[in-house]
Amino acid sequence: MKLKLLFLLFVLASHLTAQFKDDDVIAKVGDQVITVEEFKTRYQMRPIQSSMLTKDEERTRAKVLYSIVAEKLWAMEAANQNYDTSDVMNYTYKSLEKAFLRDALYKKEIAGKVKISDIDFIRGVQKSKLTLYLNFLVAEKKEEADSLCNLLKNGAAIDSLLSNRIEKDFQKFPLEVNFGEFPVELEDSLYSLEIGDFTKPLYNGSDYYIYKLVNKDFVNEADSRKASENQKKVRSVLEERATNKIFEEFYSSFFKGRKITTDGFLFWTFSDNVIKVLNQNRIDKGIDPTEKIVLEGKDLNTIADGIGADSLNMVFINIEENEITLKEFLYDFVFEGFYTLTNNPNIIRGQLNSRVKRFIELELLYMEAKKQGFYNDPQVQKDISMWKPYYQSTLLKNDFKNEIKITENELLDYYNEVYDSSKNVTMINIIEVLSDSLEVIEKAMQLTANENELREFAINHTKREWVKKNNAEFGMFPVNAYGEIGRIASTLEIGETYGPLKLDEGYSFFKLIDRKKDQDVEPKSFTELKDELRKQLMFKKSLDGLIDRTVGYANKYGVDIKYDILYNLDVKNLNMLVYRYMGFGGRVLAIPLTPIFSEWVEKWQHQKESL
């Protein structure tokens, strides 16, 4: 008996400490798989309320996995319905796919070639142990700089030379210089000096500088931890310098002699319509001409309508043998985002012209990456398998929601069911920040611990004017109002937050600040509530339909979840927005912001048990 117990404990301990490989399958969806690596990445890097993790972490990770499974199911159905031929997949998603290929090219041509020799590292560490203190002279003309240098050679004191010069005002204390703060050539010149020595005149592109070393301090590295941190900093500086050098060499050779033509007439058509939309947005939102105005995703259709279908389908850019239509460029332009701080049309056209130039450079890099076969790169394939289903599923869901119709009789029945005066409802209140900018949402997330600071931030940054005027609050509302916001907020405890939640209007981040159960709702007539009823019933039918269709797709394609891996996987959530910076420029979210959607699982499991 004792032997059996010991064996059982051994098996249990082995199970609890099992190490899963990244390519282990945590769920199978049709002919696709969700690997441990994908789940860990998407669980770690999505914002999740910390209290949800402490209250029921297992349930939370299950909800995340169920949401990813649902996304894959809808994506498979979208592919079967030929959604891959839509404009969004051909242009908007394609822009993201191109960025993944360029990133792979960057890793090969730039990052992969960065090497730091032992001797360079040792020299860097030696420099990092010294802080230099310098005085300097500045001259616009080389003749003046040479004259000052000769005076120093003949024994003139730099203090006396500075006494009548304007640069004296910037040297009440000697200039302090540490390793990594100056360009490498200048740094080498400065660190080669002994106390009392001075450099020859050094030209920086506009003026000539003469530096004199007046003192230097040695950094004490008795603390091993400080020494280790310093070495990491040195390596980082050296790698950045090496990267910049390789990058400049690559750029100067790669783009040399390329044959590019653009259609000037189409550029003016494009720029006129962008400027028109920006100006109208300024008027609609009351934004000052010198303040920042951002082009929003919804502006795409307005610009496209202004340009017209015929012009959109014309070739805008010829890149060697590749033709880019204005439509393709426009989708990429909106995907990348655009803002300006002016309403001057000439300045805006200059900015748009720079964007065309940047697009051409990125397109050439994508073409090179494609030529080198980076579509087959393992990391690119992982990126595509994570992001493509997100776009496919979103398209199909949006079309499904747009097809929902509400009749007058349905509205009346819903009114009688929900707003009967004899019924009591749960009322809640939230503070919300709604913004097109994820940077704004990220800042709001950092203020969750201080409600007053979050409230003030919301008043200054939320898009909802009525929320601004209501001290950043929605005011008490029934949990069945405001669609996804009401549904999710109803699951929170007071003080908990949620977001970012992707809405048609932008990204929403909110904090539950009040809840009252069994509240008597003041009766209102059907006519008074009709518009709100339509929104509520639309959301209810949408959610019910999403559940039914997801269950149907799960039965159609098949779902198999490895719960032993799910619940024993060593993974922790970071509860923050994480960005990925792409090679050759740009950044994207590290993961898709897939909404939590697990309501379909209970019905699906019940159907499985009934079979």
C-alpha positions as CSV (number, residue, x, y, z in Angstrom):
1,M,0.0,0.0,0.0
2,K,2.8,2.3,0.9
3,L,4.6,1.5,-2.4
4,K,1.4,2.4,-4.3
5,L,1.1,5.7,-2.5
6,L,4.7,6.6,-3.2
7,F,4.2,5.8,-6.9
8,L,1.0,7.9,-7.0
9,L,2.8,10.8,-5.4
10,F,5.7,10.5,-7.9
11,V,3.3,10.5,-10.9
12,L,1.4,13.5,-9.5
13,A,4.6,15.4,-8.9
14,S,5.8,14.6,-12.4
15,H,2.5,15.8,-13.8
16,L,2.5,19.1,-11.9
17,T,6.1,19.9,-12.9
18,A,5.8,18.8,-16.5
19,Q,7.6,21.0,-18.9
20,F,5.7,21.5,-22.1
21,K,7.5,22.3,-25.4
22,D,6.5,25.3,-27.5
23,D,5.3,23.2,-30.3
24,D,3.1,21.0,-28.1
25,V,-0.6,21.3,-29.2
26,I,-2.9,22.8,-26.5
27,A,-5.9,22.8,-28.8
28,K,-6.9,21.4,-32.2
29,V,-9.4,23.3,-34.3
30,G,-10.4,21.6,-37.5
31,D,-7.1,21.0,-39.3
32,Q,-5.4,23.8,-37.4
33,V,-3.6,23.8,-34.1
34,I,-3.0,26.2,-31.2
35,T,0.5,25.5,-29.9
36,V,1.7,26.1,-26.4
37,E,3.9,28.9,-27.8
38,E,0.9,30.7,-29.3
39,F,-1.2,30.4,-26.2
40,K,1.6,31.5,-23.9
41,T,2.3,34.5,-26.0
42,R,-1.4,35.5,-26.3
43,Y,-2.1,34.9,-22.6
44,Q,1.0,36.7,-21.3
45,M,0.7,39.8,-23.5
46,R,-3.0,40.6,-23.2
47,P,-4.2,43.0,-20.5
48,I,-6.1,41.0,-17.9
49,Q,-7.5,42.5,-14.6
50,S,-5.1,41.3,-11.8
51,S,-8.0,40.4,-9.5
52,M,-9.3,38.0,-12.2
53,L,-6.0,36.2,-12.1
54,T,-5.9,35.9,-8.3
55,K,-9.6,35.0,-7.9
56,D,-9.8,32.2,-10.6
57,E,-6.6,32.0,-12.7
58,E,-7.5,28.7,-14.2
59,R,-10.9,29.9,-15.3
60,T,-9.3,33.0,-16.8
61,R,-6.8,31.1,-18.9
62,A,-9.6,28.8,-20.1
63,K,-11.6,31.9,-21.2
64,V,-8.6,33.2,-23.2
65,L,-8.1,29.8,-24.9
66,Y,-11.9,29.5,-25.7
67,S,-11.7,32.9,-27.3
68,I,-8.8,31.9,-29.5
69,V,-10.6,28.7,-30.4
70,A,-13.7,30.7,-31.4
71,E,-11.5,33.1,-33.5
72,K,-10.0,30.1,-35.4
73,L,-13.5,28.6,-36.0
74,W,-14.8,31.8,-37.5
75,A,-11.7,32.3,-39.5
76,M,-12.0,28.8,-41.0
77,E,-15.6,29.6,-42.0
78,A,-14.5,32.9,-43.4
79,A,-11.9,31.2,-45.6
80,N,-14.6,28.7,-46.8
81,Q,-16.8,31.7,-47.8
82,N,-13.9,33.3,-49.8
83,Y,-13.3,36.2,-47.4
84,D,-9.6,36.1,-48.4
85,T,-10.6,37.9,-51.6
86,S,-12.0,40.9,-49.7
87,D,-10.4,44.3,-49.8
88,V,-9.5,44.1,-46.1
89,M,-7.6,40.9,-46.6
90,N,-6.1,41.9,-49.9
91,Y,-4.9,45.3,-48.6
92,T,-5.2,46.0,-44.9
93,Y,-4.1,42.6,-43.6
94,K,-1.6,42.4,-46.5
95,S,0.1,45.5,-45.1
96,L,0.7,43.6,-41.8
97,E,1.9,40.5,-43.6
98,K,4.4,42.6,-45.5
99,A,5.7,44.0,-42.3
100,F,6.4,40.5,-41.0
101,L,8.4,39.7,-44.1
102,R,10.4,42.9,-43.8
103,D,11.1,42.1,-40.2
104,A,12.6,38.7,-41.2
105,L,14.7,40.4,-43.9
106,Y,15.9,42.9,-41.3
107,K,17.0,40.1,-39.0
108,K,19.1,38.6,-41.8
109,E,20.6,41.7,-43.4
110,I,21.0,43.9,-40.3
111,A,20.5,42.4,-36.9
112,G,22.1,39.1,-38.0
113,K,25.3,40.8,-39.0
114,V,25.9,42.7,-35.8
115,K,29.1,41.3,-34.2
116,I,31.0,42.9,-31.3
117,S,34.7,41.9,-31.1
118,D,36.3,41.2,-27.7
119,I,38.7,44.1,-28.2
120,D,35.9,46.5,-29.0
121,F,34.0,45.4,-25.9
122,I,37.1,45.7,-23.7
123,R,37.8,49.2,-25.0
124,G,34.1,50.1,-24.5
125,V,34.3,49.0,-20.8
126,Q,37.5,51.0,-20.3
127,K,35.8,54.1,-21.6
128,S,32.7,53.5,-19.6
129,K,34.8,53.7,-16.4
130,L,35.7,57.3,-17.2
131,T,33.7,60.5,-16.9
132,L,35.3,63.4,-18.9
133,Y,35.0,67.1,-18.0
134,L,35.6,69.5,-20.9
135,N,35.6,73.1,-22.0
136,F,34.9,73.9,-25.7
137,L,35.2,76.7,-28.2
138,V,32.8,77.1,-31.2
139,A,33.5,78.8,-34.5
140,E,31.4,79.1,-37.6
141,K,34.4,79.4,-40.0
142,K,37.3,77.1,-40.3
143,E,39.7,80.1,-40.4
144,E,38.5,81.2,-37.0
145,A,38.7,77.7,-35.6
146,D,42.3,77.3,-36.8
147,S,43.2,80.7,-35.2
148,L,41.8,79.6,-31.9
149,C,43.6,76.3,-32.1
150,N,46.9,78.1,-32.7
151,L,46.3,80.3,-29.7
152,L,45.9,77.2,-27.5
153,K,49.0,75.7,-29.0
154,N,50.9,78.8,-28.1
155,G,49.8,78.6,-24.5
156,A,46.7,80.7,-24.3
157,A,44.3,79.7,-21.5
158,I,40.9,78.5,-22.6
159,D,39.3,80.5,-19.8
160,S,40.7,83.7,-21.2
161,L,39.6,82.8,-24.8
162,L,36.1,82.0,-23.5
163,S,35.7,85.2,-21.5
164,N,34.4,87.2,-24.4
165,R,32.6,84.4,-26.3
166,I,28.9,83.5,-26.3
167,E,29.6,79.8,-25.6
168,K,30.9,80.8,-22.2
169,D,27.3,81.0,-21.0
170,F,26.9,77.3,-21.5
171,Q,30.0,76.4,-19.5
172,K,29.5,77.6,-16.0
173,F,30.5,74.1,-15.2
174,P,32.6,71.9,-17.5
175,L,30.8,69.7,-20.0
176,E,30.3,66.2,-18.6
177,V,30.7,63.4,-21.0
178,N,30.1,59.7,-20.5
179,F,30.5,56.7,-22.8
180,G,27.9,56.4,-25.5
181,E,26.7,60.0,-25.4
182,F,28.6,61.3,-28.5
183,P,29.2,59.9,-32.0
184,V,31.9,57.3,-32.0
185,E,34.5,59.4,-34.0
186,L,34.1,62.3,-31.6
187,E,34.1,60.0,-28.6
188,D,37.4,58.4,-29.7
189,S,39.0,61.9,-30.0
190,L,37.8,62.9,-26.5
191,Y,38.8,59.7,-24.7
192,S,42.3,59.9,-26.3
193,L,43.0,63.2,-24.5
194,E,45.0,63.6,-21.4
195,I,44.2,66.4,-18.9
196,G,45.2,69.7,-20.5
197,D,45.1,68.4,-24.1
198,F,42.7,69.7,-26.7
199,T,41.4,68.4,-30.0
200,K,41.9,69.8,-33.4
201,P,38.9,71.7,-34.8
202,L,36.1,69.2,-35.3
203,Y,33.3,69.9,-37.8
204,N,29.8,68.8,-36.9
205,G,28.0,69.8,-40.1
206,S,27.4,73.4,-39.1
207,D,30.1,74.6,-36.8
208,Y,33.7,73.8,-35.7
209,Y,34.3,72.7,-32.1
210,I,37.6,72.5,-30.1
211,Y,37.4,70.5,-26.9
212,K,39.9,70.7,-24.0
213,L,40.0,68.1,-21.3
214,V,40.1,69.8,-17.9
215,N,39.5,66.7,-15.6
216,K,38.3,63.1,-15.6
217,D,36.8,60.8,-12.9
218,F,37.1,57.1,-12.6
219,V,33.9,55.2,-11.9
220,N,34.1,52.9,-8.8
221,E,32.9,49.4,-9.7
222,A,33.4,47.7,-6.4
223,D,29.8,46.5,-6.5
224,S,29.7,43.5,-8.8
225,R,26.0,44.2,-9.7
226,K,26.9,47.7,-10.9
227,A,29.8,46.3,-12.9
228,S,27.5,43.8,-14.5
229,E,24.9,46.5,-15.3
230,N,27.7,48.7,-16.8
231,Q,28.9,45.9,-19.0
232,K,25.3,45.3,-20.3
233,K,25.0,49.0,-21.1
234,V,28.4,49.0,-22.9
235,R,27.3,46.0,-25.0
236,S,24.0,47.7,-25.8
237,V,25.7,50.9,-27.0
238,L,28.2,48.9,-29.1
239,E,25.4,46.9,-30.7
240,E,23.3,50.0,-31.4
241,R,26.3,51.6,-33.1
242,A,27.1,48.5,-35.1
243,T,23.4,48.2,-36.1
244,N,23.3,51.8,-37.3
245,K,26.4,51.4,-39.4
246,I,25.2,48.2,-41.1
247,F,21.8,49.8,-41.6
248,E,23.3,52.9,-43.3
249,E,25.5,50.7,-45.5
250,F,22.6,48.5,-46.5
251,Y,20.3,51.5,-47.3
252,S,22.8,53.3,-49.4
253,S,23.5,50.2,-51.6
254,F,20.0,48.7,-51.6
255,F,18.0,51.7,-53.0
256,K,20.7,52.8,-55.4
257,G,19.6,52.9,-59.1
258,R,16.0,51.8,-58.6
259,K,13.5,52.7,-61.3
260,I,10.4,54.3,-59.7
261,T,7.6,56.4,-61.3
262,T,4.5,57.9,-59.6
263,D,1.4,59.4,-61.1
264,G,1.4,63.1,-60.2
265,F,-2.3,63.6,-61.0
266,L,-3.4,60.8,-58.7
267,F,-1.2,62.1,-55.9
268,W,-3.0,65.5,-56.1
269,T,-6.4,63.7,-56.1
270,F,-5.3,61.7,-53.1
271,S,-3.9,64.6,-51.2
272,D,-6.9,66.9,-51.9
273,N,-9.2,64.3,-50.4
274,V,-7.1,63.6,-47.4
275,I,-6.8,67.4,-46.7
276,K,-10.6,67.7,-47.1
277,V,-11.3,65.0,-44.6
278,L,-8.8,66.3,-42.1
279,N,-10.3,69.8,-42.3
280,Q,-13.8,68.5,-41.8
281,N,-12.7,66.4,-38.8
282,R,-11.2,69.6,-37.3
283,I,-14.5,71.4,-37.7
284,D,-16.6,68.5,-36.4
285,K,-14.4,68.0,-33.3
286,G,-13.5,71.6,-32.7
287,I,-9.8,71.1,-33.0
288,D,-7.5,74.1,-33.3
289,P,-5.6,74.4,-36.6
290,T,-2.3,74.0,-34.7
291,E,-3.3,71.0,-32.7
292,K,-2.8,67.4,-33.6
293,I,-5.4,65.9,-35.9
294,V,-5.4,62.1,-36.5
295,L,-6.8,60.3,-39.6
296,E,-9.1,57.6,-38.3
297,G,-9.9,54.2,-39.8
298,K,-13.4,55.3,-40.6
299,D,-12.0,58.0,-42.8
300,L,-10.9,55.4,-45.3
301,N,-14.3,55.1,-47.0
302,T,-14.8,58.9,-47.1
303,I,-11.5,59.4,-48.8
304,A,-12.1,56.5,-51.2
305,D,-15.6,57.8,-52.1
306,G,-14.1,61.2,-52.8
307,I,-11.4,59.8,-55.1
308,G,-13.8,57.5,-56.9
309,A,-13.6,53.9,-58.0
310,D,-12.0,54.6,-61.4
311,S,-9.1,56.6,-60.0
312,L,-8.6,54.1,-57.1
313,N,-8.1,51.3,-59.6
314,M,-5.5,53.2,-61.6
315,V,-1.8,52.5,-61.3
316,F,-0.3,55.1,-58.8
317,I,3.2,53.8,-58.5
318,N,5.4,51.7,-60.8
319,I,8.2,50.0,-58.8
320,E,10.4,48.4,-61.4
321,E,8.0,45.8,-62.9
322,N,5.4,46.0,-60.1
323,E,2.3,48.1,-60.4
324,I,0.7,49.6,-57.2
325,T,-2.8,51.0,-57.6
326,L,-4.0,54.0,-55.7
327,K,-6.4,51.8,-53.8
328,E,-3.6,49.5,-52.5
329,F,-1.6,52.6,-51.4
330,L,-4.6,54.1,-49.7
331,Y,-5.4,51.1,-47.6
332,D,-1.7,50.8,-46.5
333,F,-1.6,54.6,-45.8
334,V,-4.7,54.3,-43.5
335,F,-3.4,51.1,-41.9
336,E,-0.1,52.8,-41.0
337,G,-1.9,55.9,-39.6
338,F,-1.4,59.6,-40.2
339,Y,-1.5,62.8,-38.2
340,T,-0.5,66.4,-38.7
341,L,-0.1,69.5,-36.5
342,T,-1.2,71.9,-39.2
343,N,-4.0,72.8,-41.6
344,N,-1.6,74.3,-44.1
345,P,-2.3,72.3,-47.3
346,N,1.2,72.7,-48.7
347,I,2.8,71.4,-45.5
348,I,0.3,68.5,-45.5
349,R,1.1,67.7,-49.1
350,G,4.8,67.6,-48.2
351,Q,4.1,65.2,-45.4
352,L,2.0,63.0,-47.7
353,N,4.7,63.1,-50.3
354,S,7.2,61.8,-47.7
355,R,4.7,59.0,-47.0
356,V,4.7,58.0,-50.6
357,K,8.5,57.9,-50.6
358,R,8.4,55.8,-47.4
359,F,5.8,53.4,-48.9
360,I,8.1,52.9,-51.9
361,E,11.1,52.0,-49.7
362,L,9.0,49.6,-47.7
363,E,7.5,48.0,-50.8
364,L,11.0,47.4,-52.2
365,L,12.1,45.8,-49.0
366,Y,9.0,43.6,-49.0
367,M,9.7,42.6,-52.6
368,E,13.3,41.6,-51.6
369,A,12.1,39.6,-48.6
370,K,9.6,37.8,-50.8
371,K,12.3,37.1,-53.4
372,Q,14.5,35.6,-50.7
373,G,11.7,33.2,-49.7
374,F,10.8,34.7,-46.3
375,Y,7.2,33.6,-46.6
376,N,8.6,30.2,-45.6
377,D,10.4,31.6,-42.6
378,P,9.2,29.8,-39.4
379,Q,8.6,33.0,-37.5
380,V,6.7,34.6,-40.4
381,Q,4.5,31.5,-40.6
382,K,3.8,31.8,-36.9
383,D,3.0,35.5,-37.2
384,I,0.6,34.8,-40.1
385,S,-1.1,31.9,-38.3
386,M,-1.8,34.2,-35.3
387,W,-2.9,37.3,-37.1
388,K,-4.6,36.2,-40.3
389,P,-7.5,34.4,-38.4
390,Y,-8.0,37.5,-36.3
391,Y,-8.7,39.5,-39.5
392,Q,-10.8,36.8,-41.1
393,S,-13.0,36.2,-38.1
394,T,-13.5,39.9,-37.5
395,L,-14.7,40.3,-41.1
396,L,-17.2,37.5,-40.9
397,K,-18.5,38.5,-37.5
398,N,-19.0,42.1,-38.7
399,D,-21.0,40.9,-41.7
400,F,-23.1,38.7,-39.5
401,K,-23.9,41.6,-37.2
402,N,-24.8,43.8,-40.1
403,E,-27.3,41.3,-41.3
404,I,-29.3,41.3,-38.1
405,K,-32.7,42.9,-38.5
406,I,-35.1,44.1,-35.7
407,T,-38.9,44.3,-36.3
408,E,-41.3,46.6,-34.4
409,N,-43.0,43.6,-32.9
410,E,-39.7,42.3,-31.6
411,L,-38.9,45.7,-30.0
412,L,-42.3,45.8,-28.3
413,D,-42.0,42.2,-27.0
414,Y,-38.5,43.1,-25.7
415,Y,-39.9,46.2,-24.0
416,N,-42.6,44.3,-22.3
417,E,-40.2,41.6,-21.2
418,V,-37.3,43.8,-19.9
419,Y,-38.9,47.1,-18.9
420,D,-42.0,45.8,-17.1
421,S,-42.4,48.1,-14.1
422,S,-42.7,45.2,-11.8
423,K,-39.2,44.0,-12.5
424,N,-36.0,45.1,-10.8
425,V,-32.7,45.4,-12.5
426,T,-29.0,45.7,-11.7
427,M,-27.6,49.2,-12.3
428,I,-23.9,50.0,-12.7
429,N,-21.7,53.0,-13.3
430,I,-18.2,53.2,-14.9
431,I,-15.4,55.7,-15.6
432,E,-14.4,55.3,-19.3
433,V,-11.6,56.4,-21.6
434,L,-12.5,56.0,-25.3
435,S,-9.8,56.8,-27.8
436,D,-8.5,55.9,-31.2
437,S,-5.0,55.8,-29.7
438,L,-3.7,52.7,-27.9
439,E,-1.1,55.0,-26.4
440,V,-3.8,56.9,-24.6
441,I,-5.4,53.6,-23.4
442,E,-2.0,52.4,-22.2
443,K,-1.6,55.6,-20.1
444,A,-5.1,55.1,-18.7
445,M,-4.3,51.6,-17.7
446,Q,-1.3,52.9,-15.7
447,L,-3.7,55.0,-13.6
448,T,-6.1,52.3,-12.4
449,A,-4.9,52.5,-8.8
450,N,-5.7,56.2,-8.5
451,E,-9.4,56.8,-9.3
452,N,-9.0,60.6,-9.2
453,E,-6.1,60.6,-11.6
454,L,-8.0,58.2,-13.9
455,R,-11.0,60.4,-13.8
456,E,-9.0,63.5,-14.6
457,F,-7.2,61.7,-17.5
458,A,-10.6,60.5,-18.9
459,I,-12.0,64.0,-18.8
460,N,-9.1,65.3,-20.9
461,H,-8.8,62.4,-23.3
462,T,-12.0,60.5,-23.8
463,K,-13.9,60.9,-27.1
464,R,-17.3,60.9,-25.6
465,E,-18.3,64.5,-25.0
466,W,-21.2,63.6,-22.7
467,V,-18.8,61.5,-20.5
468,K,-16.4,64.4,-20.3
469,K,-19.3,66.6,-19.1
470,N,-20.4,64.0,-16.5
471,N,-17.1,63.9,-14.6
472,A,-15.9,61.0,-16.8
473,E,-18.8,58.8,-15.7
474,F,-21.5,57.1,-17.7
475,G,-23.9,57.5,-14.8
476,M,-26.0,54.6,-13.5
477,F,-27.3,52.4,-16.3
478,P,-28.8,48.9,-16.6
479,V,-26.4,46.1,-17.3
480,N,-28.2,45.3,-20.5
481,A,-27.3,48.7,-22.0
482,Y,-24.3,49.8,-24.0
483,G,-23.6,46.4,-25.6
484,E,-20.3,44.8,-24.9
485,I,-19.4,47.5,-22.3
486,G,-22.5,46.7,-20.2
487,R,-22.0,42.9,-20.6
488,I,-18.4,43.0,-19.5
489,A,-18.8,45.6,-16.8
490,S,-21.6,43.5,-15.2
491,T,-19.0,40.7,-14.6
492,L,-16.5,43.0,-12.8
493,E,-16.3,43.8,-9.1
494,I,-16.3,47.5,-8.0
495,G,-12.8,48.9,-8.5
496,E,-11.9,46.4,-11.3
497,T,-11.0,47.6,-14.8
498,Y,-11.3,46.1,-18.3
499,G,-9.7,47.0,-21.6
500,P,-8.8,47.8,-24.2
501,L,-12.1,46.7,-25.7
502,K,-12.2,47.3,-29.5
503,L,-15.4,49.1,-30.5
504,D,-16.5,50.7,-33.8
505,E,-15.8,54.1,-32.1
506,G,-12.3,53.2,-31.0
507,Y,-10.7,51.5,-28.0
508,S,-12.5,51.6,-24.6
509,F,-11.0,51.2,-21.2
510,F,-13.3,51.4,-18.2
511,K,-13.4,51.0,-14.4
512,L,-16.5,49.8,-12.5
513,I,-17.2,52.3,-9.7
514,D,-20.7,51.5,-8.6
515,R,-23.3,48.6,-8.6
516,K,-26.8,48.6,-7.2
517,K,-28.9,45.4,-7.4
518,D,-32.7,45.1,-7.5
519,Q,-33.2,48.7,-8.5
520,D,-36.7,50.0,-9.4
521,V,-36.4,51.5,-12.8
522,E,-38.6,54.5,-13.4
523,P,-41.1,53.4,-16.1
524,K,-40.7,55.0,-19.5
525,S,-42.9,54.7,-22.5
526,F,-42.0,52.5,-25.5
527,T,-41.5,55.6,-27.6
528,E,-39.0,57.1,-25.2
529,L,-36.9,53.9,-25.0
530,K,-37.2,52.8,-28.6
531,D,-33.7,53.8,-29.8
532,E,-32.1,52.4,-26.7
533,L,-34.2,49.2,-27.0
534,R,-33.0,48.7,-30.6
535,K,-29.4,48.9,-29.5
536,Q,-30.0,46.5,-26.6
537,L,-31.9,44.0,-28.6
538,M,-29.4,44.2,-31.5
539,F,-26.6,43.3,-29.1
540,K,-28.7,40.5,-27.5
541,K,-29.5,39.0,-30.9
542,S,-25.9,39.4,-31.9
543,L,-24.5,37.6,-28.9
544,D,-27.1,34.8,-29.1
545,G,-26.2,34.4,-32.8
546,L,-22.5,34.5,-32.2
547,I,-23.0,31.7,-29.6
548,D,-25.1,29.6,-31.9
549,R,-22.9,30.0,-34.9
550,T,-19.7,29.3,-32.9
551,V,-21.2,26.1,-31.5
552,G,-22.2,25.2,-35.1
553,Y,-18.7,25.8,-36.4
554,A,-17.2,23.8,-33.5
555,N,-19.4,20.8,-34.4
556,K,-18.7,21.3,-38.1
557,Y,-14.9,21.6,-37.9
558,G,-14.2,19.8,-34.6
559,V,-12.5,21.1,-31.4
560,D,-10.2,19.2,-29.1
561,I,-8.7,20.9,-26.1
562,K,-5.9,19.5,-24.0
563,Y,-7.0,20.6,-20.5
564,D,-4.1,18.8,-18.8
565,I,-1.7,21.1,-20.7
566,L,-3.9,24.2,-20.2
567,Y,-4.1,23.9,-16.4
568,N,-0.5,22.8,-15.8
569,L,1.3,25.2,-18.1
570,D,3.7,27.6,-16.4
571,V,2.5,30.9,-17.7
572,K,2.0,34.3,-16.1
573,N,0.1,37.3,-17.4
574,L,1.9,40.7,-17.7
575,N,-1.4,42.8,-17.6
576,M,-0.1,45.4,-20.0
577,L,-0.1,46.4,-23.7
578,V,2.9,45.0,-25.4
579,Y,4.2,46.3,-28.7
580,R,6.5,44.7,-31.2
581,Y,8.9,46.9,-33.0
582,M,9.4,45.8,-36.6
583,G,12.6,45.8,-38.6
584,F,12.9,48.7,-41.0
585,G,10.4,50.7,-38.9
586,G,6.9,50.6,-37.6
587,R,5.3,48.8,-34.7
588,V,2.3,46.6,-34.1
589,L,0.7,45.1,-31.0
590,A,2.5,41.9,-30.0
591,I,-0.8,40.0,-30.2
592,P,-4.2,40.5,-31.7
593,L,-6.7,42.1,-29.2
594,T,-9.1,39.2,-29.5
595,P,-12.2,39.9,-27.3
596,I,-12.9,37.5,-24.5
597,F,-15.7,35.2,-25.8
598,S,-16.4,32.0,-23.9
599,E,-20.2,32.0,-23.6
600,W,-20.4,29.5,-26.4
601,V,-18.6,26.8,-24.6
602,E,-21.4,25.7,-22.2
603,K,-23.8,25.1,-25.0
604,W,-21.2,23.3,-27.0
605,Q,-20.2,21.0,-24.1
606,H,-23.9,20.3,-23.4
607,Q,-24.5,19.2,-27.0
608,K,-21.4,16.9,-26.8
609,E,-22.7,15.3,-23.6
610,S,-26.1,14.8,-25.2
611,L,-24.7,12.8,-28.1
